[in-house]
Amino acid sequence: MNPASDTRRLPPLNALKAFEAVARLSSVSLAAQELGVTPGAVSQQVRLLEDHAGAPLIRREAGGLALTDLGERLLPDLRDAFEHLKRAADVVYGPMQRQSLAVSVPPSFAVRWLVPRMARFSAEHPEIEIWISADMKLADIAGGRADVAVRYGRGDYAGVRSEVLIEAGVIPVCSPALLGTLRGPADLANHTLIHVGQGTLEEPRPDWAAWLKSRRLDRIIDAAAGPRFDQTAFAIEDAARGRGLALAPRAFVAEDLASGRLVAPFADGYLATDMAYWLVTRRGVLRSEAQAFIGWLRAEARADAVVADEL
């Protein structure tokens, strides 16, 4: 071992923490709030780290703060280092201390898929406390605002890792009370079509116009008529109450179909799509809690796929 390598001074931990917080939050004042110090103290610590580096790490621009090339190279390794420190702290404080995990998902995914399964995860991992944020805002995964996210789209998300969790192809569903009046897709002309509009961050999804066109019924049946909701979960509930038919991802209605609360009236009703629900995580080392939750999500999704193939 080269003795000289041991004599290099490590930058002060407070300086590293200050830089990581400013880089993640893009704000000195927000970093100061998080760290419980003044903005001046944060700026001083960042300057101290720049003195150690011998070059600027952060620059001010018209739109706010930005990292220099050196800052961009430093940040990923620094984040990984802090994650390793957190994991070491987990060992110190004991395996049964409850650890929180922030999960960001679309509202309908939360209501129709995730929440009904959470009791199983809690039974398997009582030491992990899940905080679910269900809204239409895309959580800043790369910036650490959430540990794990599920997003609906095509998976082209910059700065993060993404993988398909659940395919988003849809099937028509309705109350069993309507089943006797639906001998074939053409009978939809006599029923109400329940629609899901595009939410704030929802990308284009299969709608009744696409479904009817795939069955060559678009010139016979009005694809625009009928009530509209901004969430798939609401449309499914309206269909279950007998108002009409809704299009839903198979994974969202698997339990209702199994229980008989909903029925899929057409044997060939599935419409595939290039959209999916994507599992999204940041790049780099993930906390053990995040790894456990991701593994559980994958297992649940695989089980769903088997059920879907049997529907």
BALOBA-1460 file (C-alpha; in Angstrom, 3 decimals):
// residues 311
<rec num="1" residu="m" x="0.000" y="0.000" z="0.000"/>
<rec num="2" residu="n" x="1.285" y="3.471" z="-0.835"/>
<rec num="3" residu="p" x="1.694" y="5.365" z="2.477"/>
<rec num="4" residu="a" x="1.064" y="8.635" z="0.674"/>
<rec num="5" residu="s" x="-2.473" y="7.530" z="-0.167"/>
<rec num="6" residu="d" x="-3.312" y="7.388" z="3.542"/>
<rec num="7" residu="t" x="-2.184" y="10.949" z="4.184"/>
<rec num="8" residu="r" x="-4.748" y="12.608" z="1.927"/>
<rec num="9" residu="r" x="-7.241" y="14.564" z="3.974"/>
<rec num="10" residu="l" x="-10.895" y="13.743" z="3.383"/>
<rec num="11" residu="p" x="-13.145" y="16.771" z="2.897"/>
<rec num="12" residu="p" x="-15.216" y="17.635" z="5.985"/>
<rec num="13" residu="l" x="-18.434" y="15.621" z="6.225"/>
<rec num="14" residu="n" x="-20.502" y="18.788" z="6.745"/>
<rec num="15" residu="a" x="-19.127" y="20.227" z="3.529"/>
<rec num="16" residu="l" x="-20.035" y="17.061" z="1.635"/>
<rec num="17" residu="k" x="-23.540" y="17.051" z="3.149"/>
<rec num="18" residu="a" x="-24.060" y="20.710" z="2.256"/>
<rec num="19" residu="f" x="-23.001" y="20.205" z="-1.349"/>
<rec num="20" residu="e" x="-25.178" y="17.075" z="-1.763"/>
<rec num="21" residu="a" x="-28.232" y="18.882" z="-0.356"/>
<rec num="22" residu="v" x="-27.739" y="21.955" z="-2.570"/>
<rec num="23" residu="a" x="-27.179" y="19.785" z="-5.655"/>
<rec num="24" residu="r" x="-30.241" y="17.653" z="-4.928"/>
<rec num="25" residu="l" x="-32.569" y="20.549" z="-4.093"/>
<rec num="26" residu="s" x="-31.084" y="23.106" z="-6.520"/>
<rec num="27" residu="s" x="-31.395" y="25.675" z="-3.759"/>
<rec num="28" residu="v" x="-29.156" y="26.945" z="-0.969"/>
<rec num="29" residu="s" x="-32.134" y="28.074" z="1.111"/>
<rec num="30" residu="l" x="-33.926" y="24.717" z="0.840"/>
<rec num="31" residu="a" x="-30.707" y="22.896" z="1.681"/>
<rec num="32" residu="a" x="-30.320" y="25.150" z="4.747"/>
<rec num="33" residu="q" x="-33.862" y="24.295" z="5.878"/>
<rec num="34" residu="e" x="-33.207" y="20.575" z="5.477"/>
<rec num="35" residu="l" x="-29.911" y="20.706" z="7.345"/>
<rec num="36" residu="g" x="-31.179" y="23.057" z="10.054"/>
<rec num="37" residu="v" x="-28.577" y="25.782" z="9.453"/>
<rec num="38" residu="t" x="-28.476" y="29.208" z="7.829"/>
<rec num="39" residu="p" x="-28.049" y="29.698" z="4.062"/>
<rec num="40" residu="g" x="-24.780" y="31.450" z="4.795"/>
<rec num="41" residu="a" x="-23.490" y="28.382" z="6.614"/>
<rec num="42" residu="v" x="-24.415" y="26.177" z="3.672"/>
<rec num="43" residu="s" x="-22.658" y="28.474" z="1.207"/>
<rec num="44" residu="q" x="-19.594" y="28.521" z="3.436"/>
<rec num="45" residu="q" x="-19.465" y="24.712" z="3.539"/>
<rec num="46" residu="v" x="-19.831" y="24.477" z="-0.245"/>
<rec num="47" residu="r" x="-16.971" y="26.969" z="-0.697"/>
<rec num="48" residu="l" x="-14.889" y="24.891" z="1.719"/>
<rec num="49" residu="l" x="-15.471" y="21.793" z="-0.404"/>
<rec num="50" residu="e" x="-14.572" y="23.757" z="-3.538"/>
<rec num="51" residu="d" x="-11.322" y="24.773" z="-1.843"/>
<rec num="52" residu="h" x="-10.555" y="21.096" z="-1.274"/>
<rec num="53" residu="a" x="-11.480" y="20.290" z="-4.886"/>
<rec num="54" residu="g" x="-9.498" y="23.223" z="-6.264"/>
<rec num="55" residu="a" x="-12.314" y="24.141" z="-8.648"/>
<rec num="56" residu="p" x="-15.957" y="25.348" z="-8.583"/>
<rec num="57" residu="l" x="-18.665" y="22.731" z="-8.065"/>
<rec num="58" residu="i" x="-21.758" y="24.932" z="-8.414"/>
<rec num="59" residu="r" x="-22.426" y="27.941" z="-10.614"/>
<rec num="60" residu="r" x="-25.270" y="30.445" z="-10.628"/>
<rec num="61" residu="e" x="-27.315" y="30.817" z="-13.810"/>
<rec num="62" residu="a" x="-30.321" y="32.904" z="-14.793"/>
<rec num="63" residu="g" x="-32.659" y="30.030" z="-13.932"/>
<rec num="64" residu="g" x="-31.005" y="29.204" z="-10.623"/>
<rec num="65" residu="l" x="-28.140" y="26.917" z="-9.604"/>
<rec num="66" residu="a" x="-26.357" y="24.416" z="-11.834"/>
<rec num="67" residu="l" x="-23.524" y="21.961" z="-11.299"/>
<rec num="68" residu="t" x="-20.186" y="22.336" z="-13.026"/>
<rec num="69" residu="d" x="-18.702" y="19.340" z="-14.820"/>
<rec num="70" residu="l" x="-16.734" y="18.507" z="-11.687"/>
<rec num="71" residu="g" x="-19.868" y="18.778" z="-9.556"/>
<rec num="72" residu="e" x="-21.737" y="16.456" z="-11.929"/>
<rec num="73" residu="r" x="-18.947" y="13.861" z="-11.634"/>
<rec num="74" residu="l" x="-18.830" y="14.135" z="-7.861"/>
<rec num="75" residu="l" x="-22.556" y="13.921" z="-7.109"/>
<rec num="76" residu="p" x="-23.323" y="10.251" z="-8.036"/>
<rec num="77" residu="d" x="-20.423" y="8.873" z="-5.992"/>
<rec num="78" residu="l" x="-21.317" y="11.152" z="-3.108"/>
<rec num="79" residu="r" x="-24.938" y="9.970" z="-3.141"/>
<rec num="80" residu="d" x="-23.781" y="6.361" z="-3.147"/>
<rec num="81" residu="a" x="-21.459" y="7.089" z="-0.248"/>
<rec num="82" residu="f" x="-24.289" y="8.543" z="1.824"/>
<rec num="83" residu="e" x="-26.470" y="5.548" z="0.977"/>
<rec num="84" residu="h" x="-23.721" y="3.242" z="2.237"/>
<rec num="85" residu="l" x="-23.533" y="5.304" z="5.426"/>
<rec num="86" residu="k" x="-27.301" y="4.986" z="5.875"/>
<rec num="87" residu="r" x="-27.066" y="1.218" z="5.438"/>
<rec num="88" residu="a" x="-24.260" y="1.078" z="7.976"/>
<rec num="89" residu="a" x="-26.431" y="3.087" z="10.371"/>
<rec num="90" residu="d" x="-29.211" y="0.540" z="9.870"/>
<rec num="91" residu="v" x="-26.841" y="-2.136" z="11.155"/>
<rec num="92" residu="v" x="-25.833" y="-0.008" z="14.127"/>
<rec num="93" residu="y" x="-29.374" y="0.832" z="15.177"/>
<rec num="94" residu="g" x="-30.678" y="-2.709" z="14.820"/>
<rec num="95" residu="p" x="-32.607" y="-4.677" z="12.183"/>
<rec num="96" residu="m" x="-36.004" y="-4.276" z="13.843"/>
<rec num="97" residu="q" x="-35.993" y="-0.484" z="13.811"/>
<rec num="98" residu="r" x="-38.725" y="0.533" z="11.390"/>
<rec num="99" residu="q" x="-37.386" y="2.172" z="8.257"/>
<rec num="100" residu="s" x="-39.568" y="4.421" z="6.111"/>
<rec num="101" residu="l" x="-39.734" y="4.204" z="2.335"/>
<rec num="102" residu="a" x="-41.299" y="6.898" z="0.136"/>
<rec num="103" residu="v" x="-43.279" y="5.492" z="-2.801"/>
<rec num="104" residu="s" x="-44.870" y="7.663" z="-5.505"/>
<rec num="105" residu="v" x="-47.637" y="6.196" z="-7.698"/>
<rec num="106" residu="p" x="-50.565" y="7.392" z="-9.841"/>
<rec num="107" residu="p" x="-53.868" y="7.547" z="-7.916"/>
<rec num="108" residu="s" x="-55.664" y="4.799" z="-9.853"/>
<rec num="109" residu="f" x="-52.672" y="2.492" z="-9.539"/>
<rec num="110" residu="a" x="-52.693" y="3.080" z="-5.790"/>
<rec num="111" residu="v" x="-56.423" y="2.418" z="-5.390"/>
<rec num="112" residu="r" x="-56.854" y="-0.458" z="-7.824"/>
<rec num="113" residu="w" x="-53.544" y="-2.321" z="-7.463"/>
<rec num="114" residu="l" x="-51.087" y="-1.285" z="-4.773"/>
<rec num="115" residu="v" x="-53.127" y="-0.517" z="-1.639"/>
<rec num="116" residu="p" x="-55.155" y="-3.774" z="-1.684"/>
<rec num="117" residu="r" x="-51.850" y="-5.691" z="-1.602"/>
<rec num="118" residu="m" x="-49.998" y="-3.675" z="1.034"/>
<rec num="119" residu="a" x="-51.100" y="-5.897" z="3.931"/>
<rec num="120" residu="r" x="-49.123" y="-8.742" z="2.354"/>
<rec num="121" residu="f" x="-45.986" y="-6.639" z="2.139"/>
<rec num="122" residu="s" x="-46.348" y="-5.453" z="5.735"/>
<rec num="123" residu="a" x="-46.716" y="-9.059" z="6.893"/>
<rec num="124" residu="e" x="-43.503" y="-10.026" z="5.094"/>
<rec num="125" residu="h" x="-41.566" y="-6.899" z="6.103"/>
<rec num="126" residu="p" x="-42.902" y="-5.489" z="9.389"/>
<rec num="127" residu="e" x="-39.695" y="-3.487" z="9.824"/>
<rec num="128" residu="i" x="-40.395" y="-1.326" z="6.730"/>
<rec num="129" residu="e" x="-42.920" y="1.513" z="6.852"/>
<rec num="130" residu="i" x="-44.236" y="2.529" z="3.426"/>
<rec num="131" residu="w" x="-45.272" y="6.128" z="2.769"/>
<rec num="132" residu="i" x="-47.441" y="6.206" z="-0.370"/>
<rec num="133" residu="s" x="-47.862" y="9.457" z="-2.276"/>
<rec num="134" residu="a" x="-50.688" y="9.083" z="-4.804"/>
<rec num="135" residu="d" x="-50.922" y="12.118" z="-7.022"/>
<rec num="136" residu="m" x="-50.407" y="13.179" z="-10.619"/>
<rec num="137" residu="k" x="-47.030" y="14.816" z="-10.012"/>
<rec num="138" residu="l" x="-43.957" y="12.966" z="-11.201"/>
<rec num="139" residu="a" x="-41.760" y="12.536" z="-8.147"/>
<rec num="140" residu="d" x="-38.127" y="13.603" z="-8.479"/>
<rec num="141" residu="i" x="-36.587" y="10.156" z="-8.116"/>
<rec num="142" residu="a" x="-33.104" y="11.258" z="-9.166"/>
<rec num="143" residu="g" x="-33.289" y="14.089" z="-6.635"/>
<rec num="144" residu="g" x="-34.300" y="11.812" z="-3.788"/>
<rec num="145" residu="r" x="-37.892" y="13.039" z="-3.341"/>
<rec num="146" residu="a" x="-39.082" y="9.416" z="-3.479"/>
<rec num="147" residu="d" x="-37.312" y="6.075" z="-3.166"/>
<rec num="148" residu="v" x="-39.479" y="4.133" z="-5.621"/>
<rec num="149" residu="a" x="-42.063" y="5.262" z="-8.156"/>
<rec num="150" residu="v" x="-44.521" y="3.752" z="-10.592"/>
<rec num="151" residu="r" x="-45.268" y="5.801" z="-13.688"/>
<rec num="152" residu="y" x="-47.684" y="5.269" z="-16.557"/>
<rec num="153" residu="g" x="-46.141" y="5.833" z="-19.958"/>
<rec num="154" residu="r" x="-43.546" y="4.522" z="-22.377"/>
<rec num="155" residu="g" x="-40.599" y="4.357" z="-19.987"/>
<rec num="156" residu="d" x="-38.487" y="7.094" z="-21.568"/>
<rec num="157" residu="y" x="-37.602" y="8.836" z="-18.301"/>
<rec num="158" residu="a" x="-34.289" y="10.680" z="-18.136"/>
<rec num="159" residu="g" x="-31.801" y="10.218" z="-15.325"/>
<rec num="160" residu="v" x="-33.430" y="7.145" z="-13.737"/>
<rec num="161" residu="r" x="-33.723" y="3.389" z="-14.188"/>
<rec num="162" residu="s" x="-37.055" y="2.040" z="-15.409"/>
<rec num="163" residu="e" x="-38.512" y="-1.377" z="-16.172"/>
<rec num="164" residu="v" x="-41.969" y="-2.588" z="-17.159"/>
<rec num="165" residu="l" x="-43.964" y="-3.617" z="-14.113"/>
<rec num="166" residu="i" x="-47.454" y="-4.131" z="-15.588"/>
<rec num="167" residu="e" x="-48.612" y="-4.030" z="-19.187"/>
<rec num="168" residu="a" x="-51.366" y="-1.456" z="-19.697"/>
<rec num="169" residu="g" x="-53.522" y="-3.205" z="-22.307"/>
<rec num="170" residu="v" x="-57.240" y="-2.872" z="-21.564"/>
<rec num="171" residu="i" x="-60.466" y="-4.889" z="-21.624"/>
<rec num="172" residu="p" x="-64.110" y="-3.771" z="-21.445"/>
<rec num="173" residu="v" x="-65.727" y="-4.553" z="-18.088"/>
<rec num="174" residu="c" x="-69.218" y="-4.097" z="-16.698"/>
<rec num="175" residu="s" x="-71.630" y="-5.217" z="-14.006"/>
<rec num="176" residu="p" x="-72.916" y="-8.805" z="-14.298"/>
<rec num="177" residu="a" x="-76.399" y="-7.278" z="-14.559"/>
<rec num="178" residu="l" x="-75.578" y="-6.138" z="-18.125"/>
<rec num="179" residu="l" x="-74.147" y="-9.428" z="-19.332"/>
<rec num="180" residu="g" x="-77.378" y="-10.766" z="-20.821"/>
<rec num="181" residu="t" x="-77.694" y="-7.768" z="-23.142"/>
<rec num="182" residu="l" x="-74.178" y="-8.053" z="-24.586"/>
<rec num="183" residu="r" x="-74.082" y="-10.869" z="-27.096"/>
<rec num="184" residu="g" x="-71.264" y="-9.220" z="-29.055"/>
<rec num="185" residu="p" x="-69.324" y="-5.953" z="-29.399"/>
<rec num="186" residu="a" x="-71.960" y="-4.485" z="-31.724"/>
<rec num="187" residu="d" x="-74.386" y="-4.438" z="-28.782"/>
<rec num="188" residu="l" x="-72.305" y="-1.648" z="-27.253"/>
<rec num="189" residu="a" x="-74.460" y="0.676" z="-29.372"/>
<rec num="190" residu="n" x="-77.207" y="0.114" z="-26.809"/>
<rec num="191" residu="h" x="-75.053" y="0.831" z="-23.760"/>
<rec num="192" residu="t" x="-73.259" y="3.718" z="-22.090"/>
<rec num="193" residu="l" x="-69.518" y="3.923" z="-22.666"/>
<rec num="194" residu="i" x="-67.613" y="5.232" z="-19.649"/>
<rec num="195" residu="h" x="-64.491" y="7.206" z="-20.516"/>
<rec num="196" residu="v" x="-61.246" y="8.175" z="-18.807"/>
<rec num="197" residu="g" x="-59.864" y="11.554" z="-19.842"/>
<rec num="198" residu="q" x="-56.197" y="12.427" z="-19.765"/>
<rec num="199" residu="g" x="-55.040" y="13.554" z="-16.321"/>
<rec num="200" residu="t" x="-52.353" y="16.167" z="-15.781"/>
<rec num="201" residu="l" x="-49.498" y="13.741" z="-16.386"/>
<rec num="202" residu="e" x="-51.302" y="10.876" z="-18.093"/>
<rec num="203" residu="e" x="-49.966" y="10.058" z="-21.523"/>
<rec num="204" residu="p" x="-52.311" y="8.885" z="-24.310"/>
<rec num="205" residu="r" x="-54.035" y="5.674" z="-23.317"/>
<rec num="206" residu="p" x="-56.264" y="3.230" z="-25.217"/>
<rec num="207" residu="d" x="-59.759" y="4.693" z="-25.351"/>
<rec num="208" residu="w" x="-63.108" y="3.619" z="-26.709"/>
<rec num="209" residu="a" x="-62.310" y="5.163" z="-30.092"/>
<rec num="210" residu="a" x="-59.252" y="2.911" z="-30.442"/>
<rec num="211" residu="w" x="-61.103" y="-0.137" z="-29.127"/>
<rec num="212" residu="l" x="-64.076" y="0.309" z="-31.459"/>
<rec num="213" residu="k" x="-61.787" y="0.947" z="-34.436"/>
<rec num="214" residu="s" x="-59.943" y="-2.313" z="-33.705"/>
<rec num="215" residu="r" x="-63.331" y="-4.090" z="-34.017"/>
<rec num="216" residu="r" x="-64.412" y="-2.049" z="-37.093"/>
<rec num="217" residu="l" x="-67.270" y="-0.538" z="-35.131"/>
<rec num="218" residu="d" x="-66.054" y="3.065" z="-35.084"/>
<rec num="219" residu="r" x="-68.502" y="4.107" z="-37.831"/>
<rec num="220" residu="i" x="-71.433" y="2.400" z="-36.159"/>
<rec num="221" residu="i" x="-71.018" y="3.391" z="-32.517"/>
<rec num="222" residu="d" x="-70.402" y="6.912" z="-31.195"/>
<rec num="223" residu="a" x="-67.061" y="6.639" z="-29.374"/>
<rec num="224" residu="a" x="-67.336" y="10.120" z="-27.846"/>
<rec num="225" residu="a" x="-70.662" y="9.808" z="-26.037"/>
<rec num="226" residu="g" x="-70.793" y="8.960" z="-22.355"/>
<rec num="227" residu="p" x="-69.561" y="10.196" z="-18.963"/>
<rec num="228" residu="r" x="-65.905" y="11.006" z="-18.352"/>
<rec num="229" residu="f" x="-63.633" y="10.664" z="-15.337"/>
<rec num="230" residu="d" x="-60.055" y="11.794" z="-14.802"/>
<rec num="231" residu="q" x="-59.051" y="8.550" z="-13.081"/>
<rec num="232" residu="t" x="-59.417" y="4.935" z="-14.219"/>
<rec num="233" residu="a" x="-60.466" y="3.889" z="-10.707"/>
<rec num="234" residu="f" x="-63.576" y="6.091" z="-10.887"/>
<rec num="235" residu="a" x="-64.582" y="4.705" z="-14.282"/>
<rec num="236" residu="i" x="-64.242" y="1.131" z="-13.000"/>
<rec num="237" residu="e" x="-66.424" y="1.885" z="-9.981"/>
<rec num="238" residu="d" x="-69.071" y="3.484" z="-12.202"/>
<rec num="239" residu="a" x="-69.105" y="0.355" z="-14.364"/>
<rec num="240" residu="a" x="-69.402" y="-1.895" z="-11.310"/>
<rec num="241" residu="r" x="-72.530" y="0.026" z="-10.278"/>
<rec num="242" residu="g" x="-74.193" y="-0.827" z="-13.591"/>
<rec num="243" residu="r" x="-74.008" y="2.474" z="-15.416"/>
<rec num="244" residu="g" x="-72.230" y="1.105" z="-18.479"/>
<rec num="245" residu="l" x="-68.918" y="-0.329" z="-19.654"/>
<rec num="246" residu="a" x="-65.423" y="0.920" z="-18.896"/>
<rec num="247" residu="l" x="-62.017" y="0.078" z="-20.340"/>
<rec num="248" residu="a" x="-59.569" y="-1.045" z="-17.673"/>
<rec num="249" residu="p" x="-56.099" y="-2.605" z="-17.427"/>
<rec num="250" residu="r" x="-56.563" y="-6.307" z="-16.648"/>
<rec num="251" residu="a" x="-54.397" y="-6.045" z="-13.546"/>
<rec num="252" residu="f" x="-56.733" y="-3.391" z="-12.119"/>
<rec num="253" residu="v" x="-59.826" y="-5.597" z="-12.325"/>
<rec num="254" residu="a" x="-58.439" y="-9.107" z="-11.789"/>
<rec num="255" residu="e" x="-59.851" y="-9.459" z="-8.267"/>
<rec num="256" residu="d" x="-63.249" y="-8.028" z="-9.252"/>
<rec num="257" residu="l" x="-63.451" y="-10.439" z="-12.179"/>
<rec num="258" residu="a" x="-62.489" y="-13.358" z="-9.943"/>
<rec num="259" residu="s" x="-65.138" y="-12.417" z="-7.365"/>
<rec num="260" residu="g" x="-67.840" y="-11.786" z="-9.970"/>
<rec num="261" residu="r" x="-68.286" y="-8.122" z="-9.051"/>
<rec num="262" residu="l" x="-67.293" y="-7.314" z="-12.632"/>
<rec num="263" residu="v" x="-67.424" y="-9.329" z="-15.849"/>
<rec num="264" residu="a" x="-65.512" y="-9.100" z="-19.119"/>
<rec num="265" residu="p" x="-68.325" y="-9.605" z="-21.635"/>
<rec num="266" residu="f" x="-66.176" y="-10.305" z="-24.718"/>
<rec num="267" residu="a" x="-63.808" y="-13.255" z="-24.916"/>
<rec num="268" residu="d" x="-61.569" y="-11.398" z="-27.395"/>
<rec num="269" residu="g" x="-61.937" y="-7.970" z="-25.789"/>
<rec num="270" residu="y" x="-58.275" y="-7.337" z="-24.947"/>
<rec num="271" residu="l" x="-56.600" y="-4.391" z="-26.681"/>
<rec num="272" residu="a" x="-52.808" y="-4.271" z="-26.446"/>
<rec num="273" residu="t" x="-50.863" y="-1.028" z="-26.205"/>
<rec num="274" residu="d" x="-47.310" y="0.269" z="-26.133"/>
<rec num="275" residu="m" x="-48.030" y="1.874" z="-22.745"/>
<rec num="276" residu="a" x="-47.231" y="0.293" z="-19.401"/>
<rec num="277" residu="y" x="-46.889" y="0.941" z="-15.707"/>
<rec num="278" residu="w" x="-43.161" y="1.344" z="-15.160"/>
<rec num="279" residu="l" x="-41.154" y="0.680" z="-12.026"/>
<rec num="280" residu="v" x="-38.801" y="3.626" z="-11.638"/>
<rec num="281" residu="t" x="-35.798" y="3.965" z="-9.325"/>
<rec num="282" residu="r" x="-32.778" y="6.192" z="-9.193"/>
<rec num="283" residu="r" x="-29.434" y="5.049" z="-10.508"/>
<rec num="284" residu="g" x="-26.770" y="3.851" z="-8.110"/>
<rec num="285" residu="v" x="-26.931" y="1.866" z="-4.906"/>
<rec num="286" residu="l" x="-30.453" y="1.397" z="-3.495"/>
<rec num="287" residu="r" x="-31.308" y="1.065" z="0.162"/>
<rec num="288" residu="s" x="-32.035" y="-2.444" z="1.366"/>
<rec num="289" residu="e" x="-35.642" y="-1.378" z="2.098"/>
<rec num="290" residu="a" x="-36.084" y="-0.231" z="-1.490"/>
<rec num="291" residu="q" x="-34.604" y="-3.480" z="-2.795"/>
<rec num="292" residu="a" x="-37.039" y="-5.509" z="-0.667"/>
<rec num="293" residu="f" x="-40.032" y="-3.484" z="-1.841"/>
<rec num="294" residu="i" x="-38.979" y="-3.694" z="-5.495"/>
<rec num="295" residu="g" x="-38.567" y="-7.455" z="-5.252"/>
<rec num="296" residu="w" x="-42.037" y="-7.736" z="-3.751"/>
<rec num="297" residu="l" x="-43.554" y="-5.536" z="-6.487"/>
<rec num="298" residu="r" x="-41.996" y="-7.720" z="-9.177"/>
<rec num="299" residu="a" x="-43.334" y="-10.891" z="-7.556"/>
<rec num="300" residu="e" x="-46.843" y="-9.447" z="-7.303"/>
<rec num="301" residu="a" x="-46.731" y="-8.332" z="-10.928"/>
<rec num="302" residu="r" x="-45.599" y="-11.782" z="-12.082"/>
<rec num="303" residu="a" x="-48.442" y="-13.394" z="-10.163"/>
<rec num="304" residu="d" x="-50.864" y="-10.951" z="-11.799"/>
<rec num="305" residu="a" x="-49.572" y="-11.853" z="-15.248"/>
<rec num="306" residu="v" x="-50.344" y="-15.526" z="-14.609"/>
<rec num="307" residu="v" x="-53.880" y="-14.654" z="-13.498"/>
<rec num="308" residu="a" x="-54.367" y="-12.352" z="-16.498"/>
<rec num="309" residu="d" x="-53.428" y="-15.135" z="-18.902"/>
<rec num="310" residu="e" x="-56.168" y="-17.254" z="-17.357"/>
<rec num="311" residu="l" x="-58.889" y="-14.612" z="-17.642"/>
